[in-house]
Amino acid sequence: MQRRYDWIVVGAGIIGSLTAWRLCQAHLRVALVDAGPPGQKASGAAAGILSPSAEVLAPGAMASLARASLHRYPDTVAELVDDAGMDVAYEMTGVVQTAWTDEEVTELRTRWEWQRDWGVRWVEGREAERLTSGDWPVQAVIVAENEGQVHPPQLVAAAVRAGAHRGVARFFGKPARLVVEGSRAVGVSLPDETLWADGGIIVATGAWSGLLFQDLGLHLPVEPVRGQIASFTVEVPWLRRILFHGHTYAVPKRDGRLVIGATEDSVGFDDRVTAAGLTRLGRILENLRLPLDELHLERIWAGLRPRSADGLPVLGPWPGYAGLYLATGHFRNGVLLAPITADVVTDWVLGRKSTVDLTPFAPGRFAALP
Ligand SMILES: Cc1cc2nc3c(=O)[nH]c(=O)nc-3n(C[C@H](O)[C@H](O)[C@H](O)COP(=O)(O)OP(=O)(O)OC[C@H]3O[C@@H](n4cnc5c(N)ncnc54)[C@H](O)[C@@H]3O)c2cc1C
């Protein structure tokens, strides 16, 4: 018996699992495939921060995409929790970006100038110190009370469960290869069978997306960037908001843990924790000037972020192949960008015009590369 679906989503990280659920909500026959268990790669490793103000460094298309996704979070989570019957620890904790030196103040103030209509505040002096609830030499901060966090492993689990509830067919522990006939993507081959797609394939395989394309003799420049990250238990939680200093962060979790991150290592597909990573995390702890004696190490782990050649997500149809759609390259912000990604894929599948400008993210920008 041939198994046929309208759409096959390859990759059950946060991008693929949320997308499969959305497609099934639209009454399509959907299969979700993963080489391993769902949510065990980048999505399971993420800190869960939802912060356009700290993560987007320039105005433009990426800022709009990140903001649009943040705005979709409350409704997405409400629907997901309803469908899945489980919580995802979504909270508007607030995010504080700190400047400690004159140079950092200038840099942060420049960022705030173009972010000021996002509802973020610029605060200096004593009030800035109070907002960080710590003992830091903070000169100024950007405060985003309308940003926060989620627990990524629970978010993926909820998306998979909600999808199953809606009828998503799941094939886990099965590495997939794309099957094309002429210039059409028609299915995926698994170790024990082939699944066929009448509509097409959504490639959501994160850092491994380039490998799927390599199989077809196509070059998709998406590379893994390892992030090493650690969690600590604290006896008396004192940090209320997510704290950023530069690219490093401390995230207070609902259960009292503090997550500290993260490194950026270009080491291919190696997702092991290293001694160099431990050292770097130690420097991050010092850099954040956390009370080291009060932090008890809980866990250190690592994951591979998918980074495209220009650092932007890759969203849209691959030119030259009918039915081949990419939803990858989310780099440091896949958790933040998951709701908008799932929605734009669904819009595209249903032939609806997207409400956001996707031109800068079109896969065609890489299609001509050797
Ligand atoms: C340490 C760290 C901290 C982070 N913190 C944050 C954060 O705070 N906020 C945020 O927004 N983002 C964060 N990120 C980034 C975020 O985790 C990623 O952008 C996001 O998880 C990417 O999701 P994905 O579904 O595309 O990829 P993944 O979660 O990696 O999922 C891809 C899936 O594809 C599967 N796959 C691969 N090849 C095949 C194949 N051939 N066949 C079938 N399946 C296949 C894999 O098994 C995997 O399950 C962080 C990342 C790291 C590493």
The ligand as an ORCA input file, in Angstrom:
! r2SCAN-3c Opt
* xyz 0 1
  C      22.360     26.726     22.734
  C      21.243     27.296     21.901
  C      20.424     28.286     22.444
  C      19.386     28.822     21.668
  N      18.556     29.733     22.243
  C      17.516     30.230     21.525
  C      16.601     31.127     22.131
  O      16.726     31.457     23.299
  N      15.580     31.623     21.363
  C      15.418     31.258     20.050
  O      14.482     31.759     19.408
  N      16.265     30.387     19.466
  C      17.309     29.870     20.160
  N      18.180     29.005     19.581
  C      18.039     28.712     18.161
  C      16.950     27.683     17.921
  O      17.175     26.594     18.781
  C      16.966     27.219     16.464
  O      16.929     28.322     15.587
  C      15.718     26.349     16.185
  O      15.606     25.350     17.182
  C      15.781     25.709     14.820
  O      14.683     24.842     14.748
  P      14.566     23.762     13.595
  O      13.288     23.060     13.808
  O      14.811     24.423     12.286
  O      15.839     22.820     13.817
  P      16.050     21.565     14.784
  O      15.432     21.762     16.098
  O      17.516     21.258     14.760
  O      15.246     20.414     14.071
  C      15.647     19.855     12.853
  C      15.162     18.413     12.850
  O      15.428     17.834     11.574
  C      15.766     16.479     11.778
  N      16.484     15.985     10.606
  C      17.682     16.359     10.129
  N      17.989     15.680      9.016
  C      16.931     14.840      8.775
  C      16.632     13.883      7.763
  N      17.469     13.632      6.754
  N      15.463     13.211      7.833
  C      14.576     13.451      8.843
  N      14.822     14.346      9.817
  C      15.975     15.036      9.785
  C      16.614     16.498     13.049
  O      16.641     15.210     13.656
  C      15.903     17.554     13.876
  O      14.960     16.993     14.791
  C      19.201     28.404     20.331
  C      20.008     27.395     19.815
  C      21.011     26.835     20.590
  C      21.853     25.725     20.024
*
